[in-house]
C-alpha cells in the first residue's frame, strides 16, 4: 500500500467535514432511483467481474457525479467488449480442462487487451457475437461517448452546440446578446461537455448494461452446452 504524505495546509476536521457535506448531492427523482437500483442489481454469470464497476457507476449517479460515472462507464465499455471476446474465444474453458487459475485466460487477454476498441467491436461482429446493427451502434457509442470523454476531445453535439452570452464595453451600460459556439473558450466548452453528460450519461450507461446482460446470456450458453455434453 502506498501512503501519500501531502505537505500542504493542515485543515481542521470541521473544514474537512464541511467540504464533504458540500460534495454530497443525492438523486431525488424516484424513477431514476429505481432504474439505478435495478441496474446495480444486474445478475451476471460469465461477466460477473463487471458487477463491481456497474455498482460503482450507480453509486456515482446516485450522488449526481455525472462526469465520474461517464468516465468509468467508458472503462466498462472497453472491458465488456474485451472480456466477451476472451470468454467467447476460450469456448467454455474451465479449470477442469487442465489450466491453472492464474493463467486460464492469459493468451486471450494478451490478444484482445492490446487492440483498439473499434477493432475489437469489429471482431465481435465477425465472430457472429453481435449483429451488424449491434456493431454499428457500439461504434456510434464509441464516437459519441468513449472517444471524446476518454481523450478530452469533442463529439458531434459539442462541435455544433451554441450558447448565449452578453457582451459589453467598459464604461457602457449597453449589453449585446450573442449566440456563440462553445468550442472557442474552455470555460464554456467544459460547461457544455458537463451539460451533455448530465443529460445523456445515464441512458448511455443503461444501454451498455443491456448489452452486457445480452452478451452474458450468450456466453453462458458455451458453459451450459459443455455441461450438458
N, C-alpha and C positions, 0 to 999 in steps of 0.2 A: 504494500500500500504506500502511495506517495503522499507525504504530508507537505502542504504548502504553508510556509510561514510568510504571510504578507506584512511587510514593514511599511505600513501607512498609518493613517489616523486610526486611533482606537475609539470605536463607537460604544456607547453605553448599551446595556441590554434593552433599555427603553427605546432608544433610537432604532435598534435593530427590529424590535417588535413593531414599531410604527411603520418601518419600511415593509415588513412582511404583510402587515394589515393592509397597507395601500396597494399591495400587489394582488390581493385576493378579490376576485370578482367572479361570482358564480352564475352559471347559465340559469335563467329563470323560466324560459319557455318550456312548458310541460311536454309538448310534442318532441322537441329537441332532446329533452332529458330522457324520454322513453326510448327514442331512437338510439341514443348513446348507450343506454343500459343494454339494449338488445345487441348492439354491435360489440360491446365489451364482453358479452357472454356468448360470442360465436363459438360453437363447438367444432373443433378441428381434430382430425385423427392423424393424417400424414404430415400436414403443415402445422402441427400443433406448436412448433417452436416460434411461430409468428404471433402467438397469442399474447405474449408479454408486450410486444410493440403495439398491438392493437389496443390493449388495455391502457397503455401509457398515452397513446394518442387520444383516447376517450377522456382520460384524466385532464389532458391539456384543454380539450374542448369544453369539458365541464367548467373549467376555470377561465374560459374565454381567451386562452393563449393560442390564438389562431396561427400565427407565424410558426411557433414551435411545433404545433400539430402538423402543419403543412410540410415542414422540412423532414419530420420523422415519417410522414406518410410517403414522401419521396423515397426514403430508405426502405420502407415497407414494400413499395412498388418494385424496386430493383430486386430485393431479396425474394419476393414472391415469384418473380419470373425465373431467377436463377435456381431456387430450390425446386421449383416444379420440373425444370429440365434435369436437375440432379436425380430426383426420385424417379422420374419417368425413364431416364436412361438406365438407372440401376434395375428397373423392371422387377420391383417387388423383393429386392435383396434384403436378407436378414442375417443376423449373426449365425444362424444355423447353416448358412451357405459357406462357412469357413473363414469369415472375415473377423478381424479384431474390432472392438468397439471404437477405438480411437481413429481408425483409418478406413472405416467401412465405405465411405463415400469420397475418399481422398481424390481419386482420379477425376471424378465428375466435378467436384468443387473446384479443382485446379483448372479444368477445361472451361467451365462456364463462368467462373468467378472473374476471369480476366477479360471477358468480352464486353463490348458495349451493349447498352440496354436495347438499342434498335436491332442489333444482330441477334440477341437472344430472343426478342419478340418474334423476329422472322423465323428463327429456328423452331419456336413453339408452333408456328403455323405449318412449317414444312413437315414437322413430325405428326401433324394432324391433331395436336392437342387443343388448338383453338381454330375457329373458322376464319375466313378472310375478313369478315366483318369484325370479329374479335381482334384480329391483328390490327386492322385499321383504327379501331377505337383505342387500343392501347398505345399506338403510335401518336394518336391525337392527344391523349392524356400526357404522354411524354413531352410533347411540344408545348402543351398548354401549362403544365404544372412543374414537371420534373426538371426540364432544361432551364427555364428562367429562374426558378426558385432554388435550385441547387447551384447555379452558376452565376447568380446575381445579374441576370440579363432580363429582357422584357419579352412578354408574349404578345400575340397579335392584338389582344384587347388593350393592353397598356400602350402599345405603339399608336393606337387610334384614339386613345382616350383624351378628353379635354376637360378643363376645369375653368371656373370663373374667378378672375382676380380683379382687384380695383387698383388703378394706377393714379398717382397724383404727383404734383410738383411741390417742392419745398416752398413754403410761403404762400401756397394757394390752397383754398378750401375745396376746389373742384376735383372730383374723382371721376375717373373714366372706367366704365365697366368693360372688361375684355374677356373673351373666351380664348384660352391658350392651350396648346398641347402640354402634356405632363412630363414629356421626356427632356425638357430643356433645363430643369433645375432639380437637384437632388431632393430638396425639401418637398416639392410637390410630387416628384417621381416616387419616392419611397412611401409617401402617404397613399398614392394611387395603388401601389402594389399591396399595401396592407388592406386597403378597402376591398380589392379584388379577392384576396384570400379570405377575408371575413365573410364575404358573400358566397364564395364558391368552394371553400376548403372542405366543409362538411360533406357536400354532395360528392366531391372527388374521393374522399376517404370512404364514404359509404359504398360507392361504386367499386372501389378496389376490394373492399371486404366481400362484396358479392362475387367478384372474380375469384377471390381466394377460396370461398366456400365451394364454388363450382369446380375449381381445379382440385381441391382437396377430395371431393367426391370421386372425381375421375381417377385420381392417383390411388385412392383406396381400393379401387377395383383390381389393381395389379396385385395387391396383397390378398384380397378376398378370393380372387381367382386361384392364386397359388395355394391358399389354404384348402380350397375345395379339391384341387388336384391331389 
